[in-house]
Amino acid sequence: MTLDDLGPRICIMGPSNSGKSTLATAIGRARGLTPIHLDLLYHIPNTDWQPRTDEEFIALHDEALSGASWVIDGNYSRCLPQRLARATGLILLDASTAISLLRYLRRSWFERDRAGALEGGMDSVKWAMIWHIAVATRRNRRRYEEMFVHISLPKIRLGTAREITRFCRSEGLGR
Protein backbone atom coordinates (compact mmCIF):
# COMPACT_ATOMS: atom_id res chain seq x y z
CA MET A 1 0.00 0.00 0.00
CA THR A 2 1.33 3.45 -0.92
CA LEU A 3 0.37 6.97 -0.01
CA ASP A 4 -1.37 7.38 -3.37
CA ASP A 5 -3.69 4.49 -2.45
CA LEU A 6 -4.98 6.49 0.54
CA GLY A 7 -6.67 9.18 -1.55
CA PRO A 8 -7.15 12.90 -0.88
CA ARG A 9 -8.43 12.75 2.74
CA ILE A 10 -6.07 10.95 5.07
CA CYS A 11 -6.43 10.39 8.83
CA ILE A 12 -3.30 9.82 10.89
CA MET A 13 -3.79 8.30 14.33
CA GLY A 14 -1.51 6.92 17.00
CA PRO A 15 -0.16 7.47 20.50
CA SER A 16 0.85 10.89 21.79
CA ASN A 17 4.21 12.04 20.45
CA SER A 18 4.45 9.26 17.86
CA GLY A 19 5.05 11.71 15.00
CA LYS A 20 1.51 12.28 13.72
CA SER A 21 1.85 16.04 13.20
CA THR A 22 5.28 15.75 11.61
CA LEU A 23 4.00 13.11 9.19
CA ALA A 24 0.83 15.10 8.39
CA THR A 25 2.90 18.18 7.58
CA ALA A 26 5.25 16.19 5.35
CA ILE A 27 2.37 14.50 3.50
CA GLY A 28 0.57 17.82 3.13
CA ARG A 29 3.64 19.46 1.64
CA ALA A 30 4.41 16.57 -0.71
CA ARG A 31 0.85 15.92 -1.89
CA GLY A 32 -0.68 19.39 -1.73
CA LEU A 33 -3.10 18.41 1.04
CA THR A 34 -4.10 20.81 3.80
CA PRO A 35 -2.63 19.58 7.10
CA ILE A 36 -5.09 19.76 10.00
CA HIS A 37 -3.68 19.26 13.49
CA LEU A 38 -6.51 18.33 15.86
CA ASP A 39 -4.52 19.44 18.91
CA LEU A 40 -4.59 22.98 17.48
CA LEU A 41 -8.35 22.84 17.02
CA TYR A 42 -8.87 21.43 20.52
CA HIS A 43 -6.65 23.89 22.41
CA ILE A 44 -6.93 27.67 22.70
CA PRO A 45 -4.00 29.57 21.15
CA ASN A 46 -1.76 31.63 23.45
CA THR A 47 -2.47 29.39 26.45
CA ASP A 48 -0.65 26.54 28.17
CA TRP A 49 -2.69 23.97 26.18
CA GLN A 50 -6.04 25.02 27.65
CA PRO A 51 -8.87 23.08 25.95
CA ARG A 52 -11.79 24.67 24.16
CA THR A 53 -15.34 23.70 25.06
CA ASP A 54 -16.55 20.47 23.44
CA GLU A 55 -19.04 22.43 21.35
CA GLU A 56 -16.33 24.76 20.01
CA PHE A 57 -13.97 21.91 19.24
CA ILE A 58 -16.58 19.79 17.47
CA ALA A 59 -17.67 22.77 15.35
CA LEU A 60 -14.04 23.47 14.32
CA HIS A 61 -13.43 19.76 13.72
CA ASP A 62 -16.50 19.30 11.52
CA GLU A 63 -15.76 22.48 9.56
CA ALA A 64 -12.21 21.26 8.86
CA LEU A 65 -13.60 17.97 7.50
CA SER A 66 -15.70 19.78 4.90
CA GLY A 67 -12.68 20.41 2.68
CA ALA A 68 -12.16 18.35 -0.48
CA SER A 69 -8.65 17.28 0.49
CA TRP A 70 -6.73 17.16 3.75
CA VAL A 71 -4.44 15.15 5.99
CA ILE A 72 -5.61 15.24 9.60
CA ASP A 73 -3.64 14.10 12.63
CA GLY A 74 -4.94 13.28 16.06
CA ASN A 75 -7.18 10.85 17.86
CA TYR A 76 -10.05 12.53 19.74
CA SER A 77 -12.22 9.42 19.65
CA ARG A 78 -15.52 11.22 20.21
CA CYS A 79 -15.17 12.78 16.73
CA LEU A 80 -13.67 9.74 15.02
CA PRO A 81 -16.89 8.49 13.36
CA GLN A 82 -17.39 11.66 11.32
CA ARG A 83 -13.65 11.75 10.46
CA LEU A 84 -13.66 8.18 9.20
CA ALA A 85 -16.90 8.78 7.27
CA ARG A 86 -15.12 11.49 5.22
CA ALA A 87 -11.65 9.92 5.08
CA THR A 88 -10.36 8.07 2.04
CA GLY A 89 -7.42 6.49 3.88
CA LEU A 90 -5.86 5.90 7.29
CA ILE A 91 -2.34 5.72 8.70
CA LEU A 92 -1.81 4.27 12.17
CA LEU A 93 1.50 5.08 13.86
CA ASP A 94 2.66 2.99 16.77
CA ALA A 95 6.04 4.28 17.90
CA SER A 96 7.24 2.71 21.14
CA THR A 97 6.64 4.29 24.53
CA ALA A 98 10.36 5.03 24.84
CA ILE A 99 10.40 6.84 21.47
CA SER A 100 7.24 8.78 22.39
CA LEU A 101 8.75 9.88 25.72
CA LEU A 102 11.98 10.92 24.02
CA ARG A 103 10.05 12.89 21.38
CA TYR A 104 8.00 14.59 24.11
CA LEU A 105 11.08 15.68 26.04
CA ARG A 106 12.84 16.85 22.87
CA ARG A 107 9.89 18.93 21.69
CA SER A 108 9.31 20.39 25.16
CA TRP A 109 12.92 21.44 25.64
CA PHE A 110 14.29 22.14 22.19
CA GLU A 111 11.69 22.44 19.41
CA ARG A 112 9.96 25.81 19.54
CA ASP A 113 8.95 25.83 15.88
CA ARG A 114 7.53 22.39 15.21
CA ALA A 115 4.59 20.91 13.36
CA GLY A 116 1.54 20.97 15.61
CA ALA A 117 2.92 23.56 18.06
CA LEU A 118 0.23 25.68 19.68
CA GLU A 119 0.37 29.31 18.52
CA GLY A 120 1.67 31.41 21.39
CA GLY A 121 1.91 28.34 23.59
CA MET A 122 4.98 27.28 25.49
CA ASP A 123 5.70 23.58 25.54
CA SER A 124 7.01 22.41 28.88
CA VAL A 125 7.49 19.04 30.52
CA LYS A 126 4.39 18.10 32.49
CA TRP A 127 4.15 15.06 34.76
CA ALA A 128 0.58 14.47 33.62
CA MET A 129 1.79 14.09 30.03
CA ILE A 130 4.63 11.78 31.03
CA TRP A 131 2.10 9.61 32.90
CA HIS A 132 -0.23 9.68 29.87
CA ILE A 133 2.53 8.52 27.51
CA ALA A 134 3.96 5.92 29.89
CA VAL A 135 0.70 4.50 31.32
CA ALA A 136 -2.50 5.49 29.50
CA THR A 137 -1.02 4.98 26.05
CA ARG A 138 -0.76 1.20 26.56
CA ARG A 139 -4.55 0.93 26.73
CA ASN A 140 -4.94 3.31 23.78
CA ARG A 141 -2.51 1.28 21.65
CA ARG A 142 -4.66 -1.83 22.07
CA ARG A 143 -7.81 0.14 21.23
CA TYR A 144 -6.22 1.67 18.09
CA GLU A 145 -4.99 -1.74 16.93
CA GLU A 146 -8.44 -3.33 17.35
CA MET A 147 -10.05 -0.40 15.56
CA PHE A 148 -7.49 -0.55 12.74
CA VAL A 149 -8.33 -4.17 11.98
CA HIS A 150 -12.03 -3.35 11.53
CA ILE A 151 -11.71 -0.21 9.39
CA SER A 152 -12.39 -0.94 5.74
CA LEU A 153 -10.58 2.12 4.34
CA PRO A 154 -7.25 1.73 2.56
CA LYS A 155 -4.78 1.79 5.45
CA ILE A 156 -1.15 1.63 6.44
CA ARG A 157 0.23 0.66 9.85
CA LEU A 158 3.70 1.90 10.76
CA GLY A 159 4.72 0.14 13.95
CA THR A 160 8.26 1.36 14.57
CA ALA A 161 10.32 4.49 14.11
CA ARG A 162 12.29 2.59 11.46
CA GLU A 163 9.10 1.77 9.52
CA ILE A 164 8.03 5.42 9.66
CA THR A 165 11.43 6.53 8.33
CA ARG A 166 11.37 3.89 5.60
CA PHE A 167 7.84 4.93 4.58
CA CYS A 168 8.80 8.62 4.43
CA ARG A 169 11.82 7.83 2.25
CA SER A 170 9.88 5.56 -0.10
CA GLU A 171 7.15 8.19 -0.53
CA GLY A 172 9.59 11.09 -0.99
CA LEU A 173 8.47 12.87 2.16
CA GLY A 174 10.90 15.38 3.65
CA ARG A 175 10.89 16.37 7.30
MARBA-3410 file (N, C-alpha, C, O; in Angstrom, 1 decimal):
175
0.9,-1.2,0.0,0.0,0.0,0.0,0.9,1.2,0.0,1.9,1.3,0.8 ~ 0.6,2.2,-0.9,1.3,3.4,-0.9,0.5,4.6,-0.5,-0.7,4.5,-0.3 ~ 1.1,5.8,-0.4,0.4,7.0,0.0,-0.7,7.3,-1.0,-1.8,7.8,-0.7 ~ -0.4,7.1,-2.3,-1.4,7.4,-3.4,-2.6,6.5,-3.2,-3.7,7.0,-3.6 ~ -2.5,5.4,-2.7,-3.7,4.5,-2.5,-4.6,5.0,-1.4,-5.8,4.6,-1.3
-4.2,6.0,-0.6,-5.0,6.5,0.5,-5.9,7.6,0.1,-6.8,8.0,0.9 ~ -5.8,8.2,-1.1,-6.7,9.2,-1.5,-6.4,10.6,-1.0,-5.4,10.8,-0.4 ~ -7.4,11.5,-1.2,-7.2,12.9,-0.9,-7.5,13.3,0.5,-7.4,14.5,0.9 ~ -8.1,12.4,1.4,-8.4,12.8,2.7,-7.9,11.6,3.7,-8.5,10.6,3.8 ~ -6.8,12.0,4.3,-6.1,10.9,5.1,-6.1,11.3,6.6,-5.8,12.4,7.0
-6.5,10.3,7.4,-6.4,10.4,8.8,-5.1,9.7,9.3,-4.8,8.7,8.9 ~ -4.5,10.4,10.2,-3.3,9.8,10.9,-3.6,9.7,12.4,-4.0,10.7,13.0 ~ -3.5,8.5,12.9,-3.8,8.3,14.3,-2.6,7.6,15.0,-1.7,7.1,14.3 ~ -2.6,7.6,16.3,-1.5,6.9,17.0,-1.3,7.6,18.4,-1.9,8.6,18.7 ~ -0.4,7.0,19.1,-0.2,7.5,20.5,0.4,8.9,20.5,0.9,9.4,19.5
0.3,9.6,21.6,0.8,10.9,21.8,2.3,10.9,21.5,3.0,9.9,21.9 ~ 2.8,11.9,20.8,4.2,12.0,20.4,4.8,10.9,19.6,6.0,10.6,19.7 ~ 4.0,10.3,18.7,4.4,9.3,17.9,4.9,9.8,16.5,5.4,9.1,15.7 ~ 4.6,11.1,16.3,5.0,11.7,15.0,3.9,12.0,14.1,4.1,12.3,12.9 ~ 2.7,12.0,14.6,1.5,12.3,13.7,1.6,13.6,13.0,1.3,13.7,11.8
1.8,14.7,13.8,1.9,16.0,13.2,3.0,16.2,12.2,2.8,16.9,11.2 ~ 4.1,15.7,12.5,5.3,15.7,11.6,5.0,15.0,10.3,5.2,15.6,9.2 ~ 4.4,13.9,10.4,4.0,13.1,9.2,2.9,13.8,8.4,3.0,13.9,7.2 ~ 1.9,14.4,9.1,0.8,15.1,8.4,1.4,16.3,7.6,1.0,16.6,6.5 ~ 2.3,17.0,8.2,2.9,18.2,7.6,3.7,17.8,6.4,3.6,18.4,5.3
4.5,16.7,6.5,5.3,16.2,5.3,4.4,15.7,4.2,4.6,16.0,3.0 ~ 3.3,15.0,4.5,2.4,14.5,3.5,1.7,15.7,2.9,1.5,15.8,1.6 ~ 1.2,16.6,3.7,0.6,17.8,3.1,1.4,18.6,2.1,1.0,19.0,1.1 ~ 2.7,18.8,2.5,3.6,19.5,1.6,3.9,18.7,0.3,3.9,19.3,-0.7 ~ 4.1,17.4,0.5,4.4,16.6,-0.7,3.2,16.3,-1.6,3.4,16.2,-2.9
2.0,16.3,-1.1,0.8,15.9,-1.9,-0.1,17.1,-2.1,-1.2,16.9,-2.7 ~ 0.2,18.2,-1.6,-0.7,19.4,-1.7,-2.0,19.3,-0.9,-3.0,19.8,-1.4 ~ -1.9,18.6,0.2,-3.1,18.4,1.0,-3.0,19.4,2.2,-1.9,19.7,2.7 ~ -4.1,19.9,2.6,-4.1,20.8,3.8,-3.9,20.0,5.1,-4.7,19.1,5.4 ~ -2.8,20.3,5.8,-2.6,19.6,7.1,-3.5,20.2,8.2,-3.6,21.4,8.4
-4.2,19.3,8.9,-5.1,19.8,10.0,-4.6,19.0,11.3,-4.6,17.8,11.3 ~ -4.2,19.8,12.2,-3.7,19.3,13.5,-4.8,19.4,14.5,-5.1,20.5,15.0 ~ -5.4,18.3,14.9,-6.5,18.3,15.9,-6.2,19.0,17.2,-7.0,19.6,17.8 ~ -4.9,18.8,17.7,-4.5,19.4,18.9,-4.7,21.0,18.8,-5.0,21.6,19.8 ~ -4.5,21.5,17.6,-4.6,23.0,17.5,-6.1,23.4,17.4,-6.4,24.6,17.8
-6.9,22.5,17.0,-8.4,22.8,17.0,-8.9,22.7,18.4,-9.8,23.4,18.8 ~ -8.4,21.7,19.2,-8.9,21.4,20.5,-8.4,22.4,21.6,-9.1,22.7,22.5 ~ -7.2,23.0,21.4,-6.6,23.9,22.4,-6.7,25.3,22.0,-6.7,25.7,20.8 ~ -6.8,26.2,22.9,-6.9,27.7,22.7,-5.5,28.2,22.5,-4.6,28.0,23.3 ~ -5.3,29.0,21.4,-4.0,29.6,21.2,-3.6,30.5,22.3,-4.5,31.0,23.0
-2.3,30.7,22.5,-1.8,31.6,23.5,-2.1,31.2,24.9,-2.2,32.1,25.8 ~ -2.2,29.9,25.1,-2.5,29.4,26.4,-1.5,28.3,26.7,-0.7,27.9,25.8 ~ -1.5,27.7,27.9,-0.7,26.5,28.2,-1.5,25.3,27.9,-1.7,24.5,28.8 ~ -1.9,25.1,26.6,-2.7,24.0,26.2,-4.0,23.9,26.9,-4.5,22.8,27.2 ~ -4.7,25.0,27.1,-6.0,25.0,27.7,-7.0,24.6,26.6,-7.0,25.1,25.5
-7.9,23.6,26.9,-8.9,23.1,26.0,-10.0,24.0,25.7,-10.4,24.8,26.6 ~ -10.6,24.0,24.5,-11.8,24.7,24.2,-13.0,23.9,24.7,-12.8,22.8,25.2 ~ -14.1,24.5,24.7,-15.3,23.7,25.1,-15.6,22.6,24.0,-15.1,22.7,22.9 ~ -16.3,21.5,24.4,-16.5,20.5,23.4,-17.3,21.0,22.2,-17.0,20.6,21.1 ~ -18.2,21.9,22.5,-19.0,22.4,21.3,-18.2,23.2,20.4,-18.3,23.0,19.1
-17.2,24.0,20.9,-16.3,24.8,20.0,-15.4,23.8,19.2,-15.3,24.0,18.0 ~ -14.9,22.8,19.9,-14.0,21.9,19.2,-14.7,21.1,18.1,-14.2,21.0,17.0 ~ -15.8,20.6,18.5,-16.6,19.8,17.5,-17.0,20.6,16.3,-16.9,20.2,15.1 ~ -17.3,21.9,16.5,-17.7,22.8,15.3,-16.4,23.0,14.5,-16.5,22.9,13.2 ~ -15.3,23.3,15.1,-14.0,23.5,14.3,-13.6,22.2,13.6,-13.2,22.2,12.4
-13.8,21.1,14.3,-13.4,19.8,13.7,-14.3,19.5,12.5,-13.7,19.2,11.4 ~ -15.6,19.6,12.6,-16.5,19.3,11.5,-16.3,20.3,10.4,-16.5,19.9,9.2 ~ -16.0,21.5,10.6,-15.8,22.5,9.6,-14.5,22.1,8.8,-14.5,22.2,7.6 ~ -13.5,21.7,9.5,-12.2,21.3,8.9,-12.4,20.1,7.9,-11.8,20.0,6.9 ~ -13.3,19.2,8.3,-13.6,18.0,7.5,-14.3,18.3,6.2,-14.3,17.5,5.3
-14.9,19.5,6.1,-15.7,19.8,4.9,-14.9,20.0,3.7,-15.4,20.0,2.5 ~ -13.5,20.2,3.8,-12.7,20.4,2.7,-12.6,19.2,1.8,-12.8,18.1,2.2 ~ -12.3,19.4,0.5,-12.2,18.4,-0.5,-10.9,17.5,-0.3,-10.9,16.3,-0.6 ~ -9.9,18.1,0.3,-8.6,17.3,0.5,-7.9,17.8,1.7,-7.8,19.0,2.0 ~ -7.4,16.8,2.5,-6.7,17.2,3.8,-6.0,15.9,4.3,-6.2,14.8,3.8
-5.1,16.2,5.2,-4.4,15.2,6.0,-4.6,15.6,7.4,-4.1,16.7,7.8 ~ -5.2,14.8,8.2,-5.6,15.2,9.6,-4.9,14.3,10.6,-5.0,13.1,10.5 ~ -4.3,14.9,11.6,-3.6,14.1,12.6,-4.3,14.3,14.0,-4.6,15.4,14.4 ~ -4.4,13.2,14.7,-4.9,13.3,16.1,-5.9,12.2,16.3,-6.4,11.5,15.3 ~ -6.3,12.0,17.5,-7.2,10.9,17.9,-8.6,11.4,18.2,-9.5,11.2,17.4
-8.8,12.0,19.3,-10.1,12.5,19.7,-11.2,11.6,19.3,-12.0,11.9,18.4 ~ -11.3,10.5,20.0,-12.2,9.4,19.6,-13.7,9.8,19.5,-14.4,9.3,18.7 ~ -14.1,10.8,20.3,-15.5,11.2,20.2,-15.9,11.8,18.8,-17.1,11.8,18.5 ~ -14.9,12.2,18.1,-15.2,12.8,16.7,-14.7,11.8,15.6,-14.8,12.1,14.4 ~ -14.2,10.7,16.0,-13.7,9.7,15.0,-14.7,9.3,14.0,-14.3,9.2,12.8
-15.9,9.0,14.4,-16.9,8.5,13.4,-17.1,9.4,12.2,-17.1,9.0,11.0 ~ -17.2,10.7,12.4,-17.4,11.7,11.3,-16.1,11.8,10.5,-16.1,12.1,9.3 ~ -14.9,11.7,11.2,-13.7,11.8,10.5,-13.5,10.6,9.5,-13.2,10.7,8.3 ~ -13.8,9.4,10.0,-13.7,8.2,9.2,-14.7,8.1,8.1,-14.4,7.6,7.0 ~ -15.9,8.7,8.3,-16.9,8.8,7.3,-16.4,9.6,6.1,-16.8,9.3,4.9
-15.6,10.6,6.3,-15.1,11.5,5.2,-13.8,11.1,4.7,-13.4,11.4,3.6 ~ -13.0,10.3,5.5,-11.7,9.9,5.1,-11.7,8.9,3.9,-12.6,8.2,3.7 ~ -10.6,9.0,3.1,-10.4,8.1,2.0,-9.2,7.1,2.4,-9.0,6.2,1.6 ~ -8.5,7.3,3.5,-7.4,6.5,3.9,-7.0,6.8,5.3,-7.3,7.8,5.9 ~ -6.3,5.8,5.9,-5.9,5.9,7.3,-4.4,5.4,7.4,-4.0,4.5,6.8
-3.7,6.2,8.3,-2.3,5.7,8.7,-2.4,5.6,10.2,-2.8,6.5,10.9 ~ -1.9,4.5,10.7,-1.8,4.3,12.2,-0.3,4.2,12.5,0.4,3.3,12.0 ~ 0.1,5.1,13.4,1.5,5.1,13.9,1.5,4.4,15.2,0.5,4.5,16.0 ~ 2.6,3.7,15.5,2.7,3.0,16.8,4.1,3.0,17.3,4.7,1.9,17.5 ~ 4.7,4.2,17.4,6.0,4.3,17.9,6.0,3.8,19.4,5.0,3.9,20.0
7.1,3.3,19.8,7.2,2.7,21.1,7.1,3.8,22.2,7.2,5.0,21.9 ~ 6.8,3.4,23.4,6.6,4.3,24.5,7.9,5.0,24.7,7.9,6.3,25.0 ~ 9.1,4.4,24.6,10.4,5.0,24.8,10.6,6.1,23.8,11.0,7.2,24.1 ~ 10.3,5.8,22.5,10.4,6.8,21.5,9.4,8.0,21.7,9.8,9.2,21.6 ~ 8.2,7.7,22.1,7.2,8.8,22.4,7.7,9.7,23.5,7.6,10.9,23.5
8.2,9.1,24.6,8.8,9.9,25.7,9.9,10.7,25.3,10.0,11.9,25.6 ~ 10.8,10.2,24.5,12.0,10.9,24.0,11.5,12.1,23.1,12.0,13.2,23.3 ~ 10.6,11.8,22.2,10.0,12.9,21.4,9.4,14.0,22.2,9.6,15.2,21.9 ~ 8.7,13.6,23.3,8.0,14.6,24.1,9.0,15.5,24.8,8.9,16.7,24.8 ~ 10.0,14.9,25.4,11.1,15.7,26.0,11.8,16.6,25.1,12.1,17.8,25.3
12.1,16.1,23.9,12.8,16.8,22.9,12.0,18.0,22.4,12.5,19.2,22.3 ~ 10.7,17.8,22.2,9.9,18.9,21.7,9.6,19.9,22.8,9.5,21.1,22.5 ~ 9.5,19.5,24.0,9.3,20.4,25.2,10.5,21.3,25.5,10.4,22.4,25.8 ~ 11.7,20.7,25.3,12.9,21.4,25.6,13.6,22.2,24.5,14.1,23.2,24.7 ~ 13.5,21.6,23.3,14.3,22.1,22.2,13.5,22.6,20.9,14.1,23.5,20.2
12.4,22.1,20.7,11.7,22.4,19.4,10.6,23.5,19.6,9.5,23.1,19.9 ~ 10.9,24.7,19.4,10.0,25.8,19.5,9.1,26.0,18.3,8.0,26.5,18.4 ~ 9.7,25.6,17.1,9.0,25.8,15.9,8.8,24.5,15.2,9.5,24.1,14.4 ~ 7.7,23.7,15.7,7.5,22.4,15.2,6.1,22.2,14.7,5.2,23.0,15.0 ~ 5.9,21.2,13.9,4.6,20.9,13.4,3.7,20.6,14.5,4.0,19.8,15.4
2.5,21.2,14.6,1.5,21.0,15.6,1.7,21.8,16.9,1.0,21.6,17.9 ~ 2.7,22.7,16.9,2.9,23.6,18.1,1.8,24.5,18.2,1.3,25.1,17.2 ~ 1.3,24.8,19.4,0.2,25.7,19.7,0.7,27.1,19.5,1.7,27.5,20.2 ~ 0.0,27.9,18.7,0.4,29.3,18.5,0.4,30.0,19.9,-0.6,30.0,20.6 ~ 1.5,30.7,20.2,1.7,31.4,21.4,1.8,30.6,22.6,1.9,31.1,23.7
1.8,29.3,22.4,1.9,28.3,23.6,3.4,28.1,23.9,4.2,28.3,23.1 ~ 3.6,27.6,25.1,5.0,27.3,25.5,5.0,25.8,25.9,4.4,25.5,27.0 ~ 5.6,25.0,25.1,5.7,23.6,25.5,6.6,23.5,26.7,7.7,24.1,26.8 ~ 6.2,22.7,27.7,7.0,22.4,28.9,6.7,21.0,29.3,5.7,20.4,29.0 ~ 7.7,20.4,30.0,7.5,19.0,30.5,6.5,19.1,31.6,6.6,19.8,32.6
5.5,18.2,31.5,4.4,18.1,32.5,4.3,16.6,32.9,4.3,15.7,32.1 ~ 4.2,16.4,34.2,4.2,15.1,34.8,2.9,14.4,34.3,2.9,13.1,34.0 ~ 1.8,15.1,34.1,0.6,14.5,33.6,0.8,13.9,32.2,0.2,12.8,31.9 ~ 1.5,14.6,31.4,1.8,14.1,30.0,2.7,12.9,30.0,2.6,11.9,29.3 ~ 3.7,12.9,30.9,4.6,11.8,31.0,3.8,10.6,31.5,4.0,9.5,30.9
2.9,10.7,32.4,2.1,9.6,32.9,1.2,9.1,31.7,1.1,7.9,31.5 ~ 0.6,10.0,31.0,-0.2,9.7,29.9,0.5,8.8,28.9,0.0,7.8,28.4 ~ 1.7,9.3,28.5,2.5,8.5,27.5,3.0,7.2,28.1,2.9,6.2,27.4 ~ 3.4,7.1,29.3,4.0,5.9,29.9,2.9,4.9,30.3,3.1,3.7,30.3 ~ 1.7,5.4,30.7,0.7,4.5,31.3,-0.5,4.4,30.4,-0.9,3.3,30.0
-1.2,5.5,30.2,-2.5,5.5,29.5,-2.4,5.0,28.1,-3.3,4.4,27.5 ~ -1.2,5.3,27.5,-1.0,5.0,26.1,-1.1,3.5,25.8,-1.5,3.1,24.7 ~ -0.7,2.7,26.8,-0.8,1.2,26.6,-2.2,0.8,26.2,-2.4,0.0,25.3 ~ -3.1,1.3,27.0,-4.6,0.9,26.7,-5.0,1.5,25.4,-5.7,0.8,24.6 ~ -4.6,2.7,25.1,-4.9,3.3,23.8,-4.4,2.5,22.6,-5.0,2.4,21.6
-3.1,2.1,22.7,-2.5,1.3,21.7,-3.4,0.1,21.3,-3.6,-0.2,20.1 ~ -3.8,-0.7,22.3,-4.7,-1.8,22.1,-6.0,-1.4,21.4,-6.4,-2.1,20.4 ~ -6.6,-0.3,21.8,-7.8,0.1,21.2,-7.6,0.5,19.8,-8.4,0.2,18.9 ~ -6.5,1.3,19.5,-6.2,1.7,18.1,-6.0,0.5,17.2,-6.4,0.4,16.1 ~ -5.3,-0.5,17.7,-5.0,-1.7,16.9,-6.3,-2.5,16.6,-6.5,-2.9,15.5
-7.2,-2.7,17.6,-8.4,-3.3,17.4,-9.3,-2.6,16.3,-9.9,-3.1,15.5 ~ -9.3,-1.2,16.5,-10.1,-0.4,15.6,-9.5,-0.5,14.1,-10.2,-0.6,13.2 ~ -8.2,-0.5,14.0,-7.5,-0.5,12.7,-7.9,-1.8,12.0,-8.2,-1.7,10.7 ~ -8.0,-2.9,12.6,-8.3,-4.2,12.0,-9.7,-4.1,11.3,-9.9,-4.7,10.3 ~ -10.6,-3.4,12.0,-12.0,-3.4,11.5,-12.4,-2.2,10.5,-13.5,-2.2,10.0
-11.5,-1.3,10.3,-11.7,-0.2,9.4,-11.5,-0.7,8.0,-10.5,-1.3,7.7 ~ -12.5,-0.4,7.1,-12.4,-0.9,5.7,-11.7,0.0,4.8,-11.6,-0.3,3.6 ~ -11.3,1.2,5.2,-10.6,2.1,4.3,-9.2,1.6,3.9,-8.7,0.7,4.6 ~ -8.7,2.0,2.8,-7.2,1.7,2.6,-6.4,2.2,3.8,-6.7,3.3,4.2 ~ -5.5,1.4,4.2,-4.8,1.8,5.4,-3.4,1.3,5.5,-3.0,0.3,4.8
-2.6,2.0,6.2,-1.1,1.6,6.4,-0.9,1.7,7.9,-1.3,2.6,8.6 ~ -0.2,0.7,8.4,0.2,0.7,9.8,1.7,0.7,9.9,2.4,-0.1,9.2 ~ 2.3,1.7,10.6,3.7,1.9,10.8,4.0,1.7,12.2,3.8,2.6,13.0 ~ 4.6,0.5,12.6,4.7,0.1,14.0,6.0,0.5,14.7,6.1,0.3,15.9 ~ 7.0,1.0,13.9,8.3,1.4,14.6,8.8,2.6,13.9,8.3,3.1,12.9
9.7,3.3,14.6,10.3,4.5,14.1,11.0,4.2,12.8,11.0,5.0,11.9 ~ 11.6,3.0,12.7,12.3,2.6,11.5,11.3,2.4,10.3,11.6,2.8,9.2 ~ 10.1,1.9,10.6,9.1,1.8,9.5,8.6,3.1,9.1,8.4,3.4,7.9 ~ 8.5,4.1,10.0,8.0,5.4,9.7,9.1,6.1,8.8,8.7,6.7,7.7 ~ 10.3,5.9,9.1,11.4,6.5,8.3,11.5,5.9,7.0,11.6,6.6,6.0
11.4,4.6,6.9,11.4,3.9,5.6,10.2,4.3,4.7,10.4,4.6,3.5 ~ 9.0,4.5,5.3,7.8,4.9,4.6,8.1,6.3,4.0,7.8,6.6,2.9 ~ 8.6,7.2,4.9,8.8,8.6,4.4,9.8,8.7,3.3,9.6,9.4,2.3 ~ 10.8,7.9,3.4,11.8,7.8,2.3,11.2,7.3,1.0,11.4,7.8,-0.1 ~ 10.5,6.2,1.1,9.9,5.6,-0.1,8.8,6.4,-0.8,8.6,6.3,-2.0
8.2,7.3,0.0,7.2,8.2,-0.5,7.7,9.6,-0.9,6.9,10.4,-1.3 ~ 9.0,9.8,-0.7,9.6,11.1,-1.0,9.1,12.2,-0.1,9.0,13.4,-0.5 ~ 8.9,11.9,1.2,8.5,12.9,2.2,9.7,13.4,2.9,10.4,12.7,3.5 ~ 9.9,14.7,2.9,10.9,15.4,3.6,10.4,15.7,5.0,9.2,15.6,5.3 ~ 11.3,16.0,5.9,10.9,16.4,7.3,10.6,17.8,7.4,10.2,18.3,8.5
END
